[in-house]
Amino acid sequence: GGPVPIPWPSGREPGAAGGAALAYRLVAGGRGLGTLLLARQGLARVPDDVTALTEDFARRVALAIGAARQYTRQATISKVLQRGLQPRKVGQIPGVDRFLVYEPGDDGVAGGDFYDIFPAGSGDRWSFMLGDVQGSGPEAAVVTGLARPWLRLLAREGYQVGEVLDRLNGLLLDDAMEAAEATALLVAAAGGQTVPEGPQARFLSLLYGELVPLPSGRGVRCTLASAGHPLPLVLRPDGRVHTVAEPQVLLGVVEDVAYQSQTFDLEPGDTLLCVTDGVTERRSGARMFDDGDGLATALAGCVGLTAQGAGERIRQAVHDFSDTPLDDDLALLVLQVQ
């Protein structure tokens, strides 16, 4: 339990002097992590005060090594989860250029942002989504892993935009989610991770919409709904920017909500920007990026840019807004009619 004297290797080299050496076992959480060896030439015995100080130092080293190993395991699991929770391939809508930016926050924990673009059943209907689970870690990963497939299934069953959100809201409030959360708790406990955040992790902000070609063949008709999510913006070729949805309550909070959708036309040259709160709530001191319509102002400066050009400019503006690393996932989706 304490330091162990180690014989000094004297007499092996010409002119070698004696000394004192002590070995300390590094233990954290009942597990041996290695050995700390302290030695000094020319000492017959290590003083007691130095022994006590080094013993305390060894305990701190063991705790630091244990925490670092646990964090590395958690970060590795989170990266694997993050890759598995995002679509392997994002659909390409005919006549619409699209660009996605997704950057996980700098905390090594699986985040809750997700996205997708996919054909919605038969015909020329295409669906897109951008969502954010309110939380992080295993429970948020469970919700993220279920929400995207549920949305795909509901869309392909022919439900309208508002109906899709109604049914997803019911699923998030269903008892099945409690079983999924219990599983996440077991996974967290087995991995030595922090206990998840509880019911808040099933709260979900979501922007969900559908695109269909206009009868004229030039442009698309967009129907979308926002549930507790930053409102999307449309940039017209003349530089005008305006919002195209109404704020509604988060998913998974209140039962029997009838979500409403808005329909509008996007013509050639129009750009639709959808973001998560990692963009709008990026902080610099007491200020946030979207204070004073900061996001709309940044988008207005993207006239004439491609979908990728607009997305990259917004992403860079968010990074430049503060000198600190991202503390939340950053996700944005740009759709531009050709």
LINMODA-V500266 format. One record per residue. N is the residue number from 0. SS is DSSP state (H for helix, E for strand, L for the rest). Layout:
n=<N | N>
ss=<SS | SS>
This chain:
n=<0 | 1 | 2 | 3 | 4 | 5 | 6 | 7 | 8 | 9 | 10 | 11 | 12 | 13 | 14 | 15 | 16 | 17 | 18 | 19 | 20 | 21 | 22 | 23 | 24 | 25 | 26 | 27 | 28 | 29 | 30 | 31 | 32 | 33 | 34 | 35 | 36 | 37 | 38 | 39 | 40 | 41 | 42 | 43 | 44 | 45 | 46 | 47 | 48 | 49 | 50 | 51 | 52 | 53 | 54 | 55 | 56 | 57 | 58 | 59 | 60 | 61 | 62 | 63 | 64 | 65 | 66 | 67 | 68 | 69 | 70 | 71 | 72 | 73 | 74 | 75 | 76 | 77 | 78 | 79 | 80 | 81 | 82 | 83 | 84 | 85 | 86 | 87 | 88 | 89 | 90 | 91 | 92 | 93 | 94 | 95 | 96 | 97 | 98 | 99 | 100 | 101 | 102 | 103 | 104 | 105 | 106 | 107 | 108 | 109 | 110 | 111 | 112 | 113 | 114 | 115 | 116 | 117 | 118 | 119 | 120 | 121 | 122 | 123 | 124 | 125 | 126 | 127 | 128 | 129 | 130 | 131 | 132 | 133 | 134 | 135 | 136 | 137 | 138 | 139 | 140 | 141 | 142 | 143 | 144 | 145 | 146 | 147 | 148 | 149 | 150 | 151 | 152 | 153 | 154 | 155 | 156 | 157 | 158 | 159 | 160 | 161 | 162 | 163 | 164 | 165 | 166 | 167 | 168 | 169 | 170 | 171 | 172 | 173 | 174 | 175 | 176 | 177 | 178 | 179 | 180 | 181 | 182 | 183 | 184 | 185 | 186 | 187 | 188 | 189 | 190 | 191 | 192 | 193 | 194 | 195 | 196 | 197 | 198 | 199 | 200 | 201 | 202 | 203 | 204 | 205 | 206 | 207 | 208 | 209 | 210 | 211 | 212 | 213 | 214 | 215 | 216 | 217 | 218 | 219 | 220 | 221 | 222 | 223 | 224 | 225 | 226 | 227 | 228 | 229 | 230 | 231 | 232 | 233 | 234 | 235 | 236 | 237 | 238 | 239 | 240 | 241 | 242 | 243 | 244 | 245 | 246 | 247 | 248 | 249 | 250 | 251 | 252 | 253 | 254 | 255 | 256 | 257 | 258 | 259 | 260 | 261 | 262 | 263 | 264 | 265 | 266 | 267 | 268 | 269 | 270 | 271 | 272 | 273 | 274 | 275 | 276 | 277 | 278 | 279 | 280 | 281 | 282 | 283 | 284 | 285 | 286 | 287 | 288 | 289 | 290 | 291 | 292 | 293 | 294 | 295 | 296 | 297 | 298 | 299 | 300 | 301 | 302 | 303 | 304 | 305 | 306 | 307 | 308 | 309 | 310 | 311 | 312 | 313 | 314 | 315 | 316 | 317 | 318 | 319 | 320 | 321 | 322 | 323 | 324 | 325 | 326 | 327 | 328 | 329 | 330 | 331 | 332 | 333 | 334 | 335 | 336 | 337>
ss=<L | L | L | E | E | L | L | L | L | L | L | L | L | L | L | L | L | L | E | E | E | E | E | E | E | E | E | E | L | L | E | E | E | E | E | E | E | E | E | E | E | L | L | L | L | L | L | H | H | H | H | H | H | H | H | H | H | H | H | H | H | H | H | H | H | H | H | H | H | H | H | H | H | H | H | H | H | H | H | H | H | H | H | H | H | L | L | L | L | L | L | L | L | L | L | E | E | E | E | E | E | E | E | L | L | L | L | L | L | L | L | L | E | E | E | E | E | E | E | L | L | L | L | L | L | E | E | E | E | E | E | E | E | L | L | L | L | H | H | H | H | H | H | H | H | H | H | H | H | H | H | H | H | H | H | H | L | L | L | L | H | H | H | H | H | H | H | H | H | H | H | H | L | L | H | H | H | H | H | H | H | H | H | H | H | H | H | H | H | H | L | L | L | L | L | L | L | H | H | H | H | H | L | E | E | E | E | E | E | E | E | E | E | L | L | L | L | L | L | E | E | E | E | E | E | E | E | L | L | L | L | L | E | E | E | L | L | L | L | L | E | E | E | L | L | L | L | L | L | L | E | L | L | L | L | L | L | L | L | L | L | E | E | E | E | E | L | L | L | L | E | E | E | E | E | L | H | H | H | H | L | L | E | E | L | L | E | E | L | L | L | L | L | H | H | H | H | H | H | H | L | L | L | L | L | L | H | H | H | H | H | H | H | H | H | H | H | H | H | H | L | L | L | L | L | L | L | L | L | E | E | E | E | E | E | E | E | L>
